[in-house]
Amino acid sequence: MDYLDTSYIISLAVKSDVNHQRAVKLEKYLRDPVISKLVVVEIYSVFSRLSDDPVPLAEYAIRRSKARIEEVNFNEALDLSISLSEELRLKTLDLMHVTLAKMIGADRFVTFDRDILSKGLSPLEIEVVGGIS
């Protein structure tokens, strides 16, 4: 199962994005793509800063990803994030995404986030898939 990070979905949906072509190429290798509600919130947030009419753009990006939205208990996710924070040393939202991916049972994390790509997620036994432009 592949957890799709917000950076990947934005790159996939926005043709002018620097990583768009890379995202399109990765798309054919995705396995059972999933996202969390945190990804949904971030996508709406990104497009709300880029457009006066962000809802259709956000909905398109989510549909374009072909990912299903997995429900998780966010209180449990916060607790697990706290316990993983010292080992992973990621920014808050990155840490939350990684925690959610672990809780959902993803074995791959698809992202263009430089910090996650450089550090990896081997302590969680999650393979990081993506690339840096």
DRENZA-733703 format. One record per atom (N, C-alpha, C): x negated, y negated, z negated; residue number from 1. Coordinates in Angstrom, 3 decimals, decimal comma. Atoms other than C-alpha are relative to their C-alpha. Example, Ala and Ser with C-alpha at 12.3 -4.5 7.8 and 13.67 -1.06 7.14 Angstrom:
R          X          Y          Z   mardren
R     -0,890      1,190      0,000         1
R    -12,300      4,500     -7,800         1
R     -0,900     -1,200      0,000         1
R      0,820      1,190      0,060         2
R    -13,670      1,060     -7,140         2
R      0,770     -1,090     -0,730         2
This chain:
R          X          Y          Z   mardren
R     -0,846      1,176      0,000         1
R      0,000      0,000      0,000         1
R     -0,892     -1,241      0,000         1
R      0,773      1,237     -0,116         2
R     -1,313     -3,468      0,922         2
R      0,744     -1,170     -0,631         2
R     -0,536      1,230      0,576         3
R     -0,665     -6,521     -1,246         3
R     -0,505     -1,148      0,866         3
R      0,378      1,125     -0,852         4
R     -0,631     -9,569      1,032         4
R     -0,081     -1,265     -0,831         4
R      0,223      1,248      0,714         5
R     -2,104    -12,678     -0,533         5
R      0,575     -1,152      0,825         5
R     -0,562      1,168     -0,661         6
R     -0,662    -16,083      0,276         6
R     -0,891     -0,497      1,131         6
R      0,915      0,505     -1,032         7
R     -3,767    -17,084      2,236         7
R      0,137      0,779      1,301         7
R     -0,173     -0,819     -1,202         8
R     -3,260    -14,184      4,636         8
R      1,316     -0,352      0,699         8
R     -1,313      0,263     -0,598         9
R      0,451    -14,909      5,181         9
R      0,033     -1,363      0,675         9
R      0,056      1,332     -0,613        10
R     -0,144    -18,615      5,827        10
R     -0,811      0,062      1,297        10
R      0,826     -0,128     -1,202        11
R     -2,913    -17,754      8,300        11
R      0,739      0,739      1,103        11
R     -0,755     -0,766     -0,988        12
R     -0,664    -15,256     10,035        12
R      1,104     -0,850      0,628        12
R     -1,160      0,762     -0,468        13
R      2,258    -17,684     10,334        13
R     -0,350     -1,298      0,719        13
R      0,366      1,318     -0,543        14
R      0,406    -20,888     11,269        14
R     -1,046      0,178      1,095        14
R      0,889     -0,247     -1,139        15
R     -1,113    -20,655     14,746        15
R     -1,240     -0,890      0,000        15
R      1,149      0,903      0,031        16
R     -3,417    -23,625     14,119        16
R     -0,956      0,293     -1,155        16
R      0,861     -0,351      1,136        17
R     -4,881    -22,041     10,969        17
R     -1,308      0,613      0,499        17
R      1,325     -0,473     -0,398        18
R     -8,603    -21,289     11,205        18
R     -0,100      1,529     -0,001        18
R      0,036     -1,470      0,092        19
R     -7,962    -17,633     10,296        19
R      1,167      0,686      0,718        19
R     -1,185     -0,583     -0,643        20
R     -4,870    -17,099     12,468        20
R     -0,339      1,229      0,847        20
R      0,337     -1,130     -0,871        21
R     -6,534    -14,840     15,043        21
R     -0,462      1,211     -0,821        21
R      0,447     -1,082      0,876        22
R     -8,201    -12,802     12,303        22
R      1,206      0,662     -0,675        22
R     -1,202     -0,536      0,646        23
R     -4,833    -12,405     10,566        23
R      0,808      0,854      0,974        23
R     -0,738     -0,761     -1,013        24
R     -3,155    -11,249     13,773        24
R     -0,686      1,342      0,259        24
R      0,733     -1,254     -0,219        25
R     -5,892     -8,657     14,329        25
R      0,148      0,957     -1,178        25
R     -0,159     -0,839      1,204        26
R     -5,602     -7,402     10,739        26
R      1,395      0,609     -0,095        26
R     -1,396     -0,408      0,151        27
R     -1,838     -7,081     11,038        27
R      0,249      1,449      0,436        27
R     -0,260     -1,352     -0,512        28
R     -1,977     -3,861     13,059        28
R     -0,572      1,096     -0,909        28
R      0,604     -0,971      0,913        29
R     -3,995     -2,174     10,285        29
R      0,663      0,024     -1,376        29
R     -0,662      0,061      1,307        30
R     -1,635     -3,020      7,427        30
R      0,762      1,286     -0,280        30
R     -0,704     -1,199      0,454        31
R     -0,180     -0,164      5,413        31
R      1,004     -0,382     -1,080        31
R     -1,062      0,241      0,967        32
R      3,154     -0,619      3,664        32
R     -0,204     -1,352     -0,721        32
R      0,287      1,302      0,605        33
R      2,745     -4,402      3,075        33
R      1,047     -0,444     -1,021        33
R     -0,862      0,507      1,072        34
R      4,161     -5,878     -0,131        34
R     -0,495     -1,374     -0,437        34
R      0,328      1,281      0,628        35
R      4,262     -9,294     -1,765        35
R      0,770     -0,078     -1,315        35
R     -0,698      0,265      1,259        36
R      5,334    -10,592     -5,146        36
R      0,750     -1,314      0,136        36
R     -0,708      1,284      0,024        37
R      7,625    -13,467     -6,012        37
R     -0,988     -1,166     -0,139        37
R      1,017      1,049      0,096        38
R      4,456    -15,416     -6,836        38
R     -0,458     -0,418      1,392        38
R      0,345      0,330     -1,385        39
R      3,499    -15,235     -3,157        39
R      1,108     -0,853      0,613        39
R     -1,127      0,761     -0,538        40
R      6,970    -16,467     -2,239        40
R     -0,040     -1,438     -0,505        40
R      0,066      1,347      0,589        41
R      6,653    -19,430     -4,634        41
R     -1,134     -0,798      0,637        41
R      1,135      0,705     -0,598        42
R      3,225    -20,321     -3,255        42
R      0,271     -0,402      1,441        42
R     -0,306      0,320     -1,403        43
R      4,431    -20,172      0,340        43
R      0,945     -1,189      0,073        43
R     -0,909      1,149      0,025        44
R      7,330    -22,514     -0,427        44
R     -0,746     -1,266     -0,422        44
R      0,774      1,155      0,462        45
R      4,919    -24,807     -2,268        45
R     -0,891     -0,557      1,104        45
R      0,884      0,439     -1,092        46
R      2,451    -24,919      0,625        46
R      0,795     -0,759      1,057        46
R     -0,762      0,647     -1,067        47
R      5,111    -25,741      3,202        47
R      0,733     -1,243     -0,477        47
R     -0,642      1,216      0,510        48
R      6,792    -28,301      0,924        48
R     -0,948     -1,195      0,050        48
R      0,980      1,078     -0,105        49
R      3,562    -30,290      1,079        49
R     -0,350     -0,328      1,446        49
R      0,343      0,188     -1,412        50
R      3,282    -29,956      4,863        50
R      1,165     -0,487      0,852        50
R     -1,168      0,275     -0,832        51
R      6,828    -30,614      6,022        51
R      1,126     -0,607     -0,822        51
R     -1,201      0,529      0,643        52
R      9,987    -32,559      5,235        52
R      1,113      1,041     -0,027        52
R     -0,981     -1,077     -0,044        53
R     11,912    -29,368      6,017        53
R     -0,722      1,338     -0,194        53
R      0,870     -1,153      0,230        54
R      9,856    -26,609      4,363        54
R      0,689      1,363     -0,014        54
R     -0,676     -1,290      0,187        55
R     12,514    -23,916      3,872        55
R     -0,073      0,883      1,243        55
R      0,096     -0,880     -1,173        56
R     12,670    -22,653      7,489        56
R     -1,429      0,491      0,253        56
R      1,394     -0,402     -0,193        57
R      8,863    -22,591      7,669        57
R     -0,394      1,095     -0,982        57
R      0,319     -1,003      1,024        58
R      8,538    -20,673      4,418        58
R      0,713      1,317      0,304        58
R     -0,751     -1,222     -0,318        59
R     11,261    -18,212      5,406        59
R     -0,604      0,712      1,206        59
R      0,648     -0,604     -1,168        60
R      9,585    -17,677      8,785        60
R     -1,290      0,722     -0,405        60
R      1,281     -0,586      0,414        61
R      6,193    -17,029      7,161        61
R      0,225      1,321     -0,736        61
R     -0,285     -1,222      0,763        62
R      7,683    -14,456      4,795        62
R      0,502      1,102      0,931        62
R     -0,490     -0,995     -0,972        63
R      9,607    -12,709      7,600        63
R     -1,122      0,491      0,897        63
R      1,102     -0,332     -0,914        64
R      6,528    -12,813      9,847        64
R     -0,961      1,002     -0,629        64
R      0,919     -0,911      0,693        65
R      4,528    -10,934      7,221        65
R      0,494      1,445      0,008        65
R     -0,626     -1,336      0,007        66
R      6,956     -7,962      7,418        66
R     -0,212      0,733     -1,329        66
R      0,244     -0,598      1,320        67
R      6,268     -7,389      3,726        67
R      1,293      0,039     -0,796        67
R     -1,140     -0,043      0,913        68
R      8,810     -6,308      1,187        68
R     -0,423     -0,669     -1,316        68
R      0,258      0,675      1,267        69
R      9,087     -8,243     -2,052        69
R      0,214      0,999     -1,127        69
R     -0,057     -0,920      1,137        70
R      8,308     -6,105     -5,098        70
R      0,276     -0,790     -1,276        70
R     -0,328      0,613      1,283        71
R      9,831     -7,007     -8,444        71
R     -0,965      0,511     -1,071        71
R      0,851     -0,379      1,126        72
R      7,565     -7,016    -11,502        72
R      0,435     -0,783     -1,232        72
R     -0,261      0,683      1,256        73
R      7,890     -7,990    -15,132        73
R     -1,134     -1,013     -0,211        73
R      1,045      1,018      0,083        74
R      6,040    -11,306    -15,333        74
R     -0,585     -0,136     -1,402        74
R      0,593      0,014      1,337        75
R      5,604    -11,130    -19,104        75
R     -1,092      1,054     -0,110        75
R      1,035     -1,042     -0,018        76
R      3,737     -7,853    -18,647        76
R     -1,183     -0,428      0,861        76
R      1,075      0,467     -0,887        77
R      1,769     -9,414    -15,791        77
R     -0,882     -1,028     -0,703        77
R      0,782      0,997      0,741        78
R      0,710    -12,316    -17,996        78
R     -0,895      0,677     -1,031        78
R      0,794     -0,721      1,001        79
R     -0,428     -9,954    -20,737        79
R     -1,166      0,744      0,642        79
R      1,067     -0,717     -0,688        80
R     -2,402     -7,813    -18,293        80
R     -1,038     -0,966      0,559        80
R      0,933      1,008     -0,514        81
R     -3,927    -10,942    -16,706        81
R     -0,957     -0,472     -1,086        81
R      0,856      0,417      1,117        82
R     -5,213    -12,012    -20,104        82
R     -1,080      1,049     -0,243        82
R      0,982     -1,052      0,275        83
R     -6,888     -8,654    -20,610        83
R     -1,009      0,178      1,131        83
R      0,912     -0,130     -1,144        84
R     -8,442     -8,729    -17,114        84
R     -0,854     -1,248      0,245        84
R      0,626      1,283     -0,319        85
R     -9,568    -12,364    -17,180        85
R     -1,511     -0,015     -0,212        85
R      1,436      0,024      0,286        86
R    -12,987    -11,832    -18,771        86
R     -0,789      0,811      1,026        86
R      0,705     -0,862     -0,946        87
R    -13,938     -9,034    -16,407        87
R      0,024     -0,560      1,431        87
R     -0,135      0,437     -1,395        88
R    -12,630    -10,584    -13,150        88
R     -0,459     -1,434      0,237        88
R      0,445      1,392     -0,085        89
R    -13,368    -14,265    -13,819        89
R      0,499     -0,717      1,259        89
R     -0,643      0,651     -1,139        90
R    -10,911    -15,568    -11,223        90
R      0,828     -1,188     -0,471        90
R     -0,914      1,095      0,304        91
R     -8,833    -18,739    -11,066        91
R      1,361      0,593     -0,359        91
R     -1,250     -0,491      0,567        92
R     -5,426    -18,418    -12,700        92
R      0,907      0,678      1,025        92
R     -0,913     -0,600     -0,978        93
R     -3,276    -17,832     -9,615        93
R     -0,620      1,210      0,684        93
R      0,671     -1,166     -0,584        94
R     -5,857    -15,503     -8,075        94
R      0,075      1,191     -0,963        94
R     -0,081     -1,048      1,016        95
R     -5,958    -13,543    -11,321        95
R      1,406      0,588     -0,070        95
R     -1,389     -0,477      0,027        96
R     -2,162    -13,335    -11,341        96
R      0,306      0,870      1,218        96
R     -0,253     -0,798     -1,209        97
R     -2,028    -12,094     -7,736        97
R     -0,651      1,375     -0,103        97
R      0,728     -1,263      0,134        98
R     -4,629     -9,437     -8,419        98
R      0,691      0,899     -1,025        98
R     -0,719     -0,748      1,030        99
R     -2,796     -8,367    -11,576        99
R      1,301      0,571      0,556        99
R     -1,261     -0,456     -0,590       100
R      0,490     -8,148     -9,689       100
R     -0,250      1,129      1,000       100
R      0,348     -1,064     -0,952       101
R     -1,168     -6,089     -6,951       101
R     -0,256      1,306     -0,741       101
R      0,288     -1,190      0,816       102
R     -2,429     -3,673     -9,613       102
R      1,287      0,598     -0,559       102
R     -1,255     -0,474      0,579       103
R      0,978     -3,451    -11,274       103
R      0,910      0,649      1,045       103
R     -0,839     -0,518     -1,083       104
R      2,721     -2,828     -7,956       104
R     -0,537      1,335      0,511       104
R      0,603     -1,244     -0,455       105
R      0,285     -0,037     -7,173       105
R     -0,703     -0,116      1,342       105
R      0,701      0,208     -1,267       106
R     -1,461     -1,576     -4,175       106
R     -1,414      0,571     -0,077       106
R      1,391     -0,469     -0,038       107
R     -4,711      0,043     -3,119       107
R     -0,871     -0,920      0,853       107
R      0,772      0,996     -0,749       108
R     -5,697     -2,845     -0,839       108
R      0,605     -1,386     -0,239       108
R     -0,383      1,390      0,221       109
R     -5,582     -6,623     -1,309       109
R     -0,443     -0,774      1,229       109
R      0,303      0,673     -1,268       110
R     -5,374     -8,571      1,972       110
R     -0,023     -1,498     -0,236       110
R      0,171      1,412      0,337       111
R     -6,734    -12,099      1,633       111
R     -1,086     -0,645      0,841       111
R      1,108      0,790     -0,549       112
R     -8,890    -14,854      3,067       112
R     -0,602     -0,885     -1,095       112
R      0,502      0,762      1,138       113
R     -9,629    -16,249     -0,398       113
R     -1,482      0,317     -0,223       113
R      1,458     -0,189      0,088       114
R    -13,393    -16,744     -0,628       114
R     -0,444      0,573     -1,348       114
R      0,398     -0,462      1,326       115
R    -13,615    -16,155     -4,367       115
R      0,289      1,494     -0,174       115
R     -0,359     -1,415      0,116       116
R    -11,783    -12,833     -4,267       116
R     -0,854      0,838      0,946       116
R      0,817     -0,744     -0,964       117
R    -13,666    -11,746     -1,137       117
R     -1,434      0,169     -0,497       117
R      1,395     -0,084      0,438       118
R    -17,030    -12,522     -2,706       118
R     -0,175      0,861     -1,248       118
R      0,112     -0,757      1,250       119
R    -16,318    -10,901     -6,076       119
R      0,490      1,441      0,141       119
R     -0,564     -1,336     -0,137       120
R    -14,279     -7,917     -4,949       120
R      0,875      0,371     -1,180       120
R     -0,916     -0,462      1,045       121
R    -11,839     -5,943     -7,052       121
R     -0,283      1,443     -0,384       121
R      0,352     -1,394      0,297       122
R    -13,726     -2,717     -7,636       122
R      0,361      0,431     -1,421       122
R     -0,405     -0,458      1,338       123
R    -13,015     -2,717    -11,405       123
R      1,461      0,481     -0,046       123
R     -1,408     -0,391     -0,041       124
R     -9,334     -2,338    -10,471       124
R      0,257      1,115      1,008       124
R     -0,102     -1,008     -1,044       125
R    -10,035      0,224     -7,754       125
R      0,940     -0,462      1,112       125
R     -0,747      0,577     -1,107       126
R     -8,461     -2,087     -5,177       126
R     -1,011     -0,501      1,025       126
R      0,878      0,447     -1,079       127
R    -10,192     -2,599     -1,836       127
R      0,452     -1,374      0,491       127
R     -0,319      1,328     -0,525       128
R    -10,356     -6,203     -0,624       128
R     -0,199      0,035      1,510       128
R      0,007      0,018     -1,457       129
R     -9,529     -6,628      3,063       129
R      0,219     -1,425      0,460       129
R     -0,161      1,365     -0,522       130
R     -9,946     -9,875      4,990       130
R     -1,272     -0,414      0,684       130
R      1,224      0,517     -0,571       131
R    -12,876    -11,973      5,945       131
R     -0,102     -1,479     -0,253       131
R      0,255      1,422      0,205       132
R    -14,411    -15,386      5,656       132
R     -0,338     -0,623      1,328       132
R      0,267      0,675     -1,279       133
R    -14,325    -17,793      8,557       133
R     -1,185     -0,928     -0,123       133
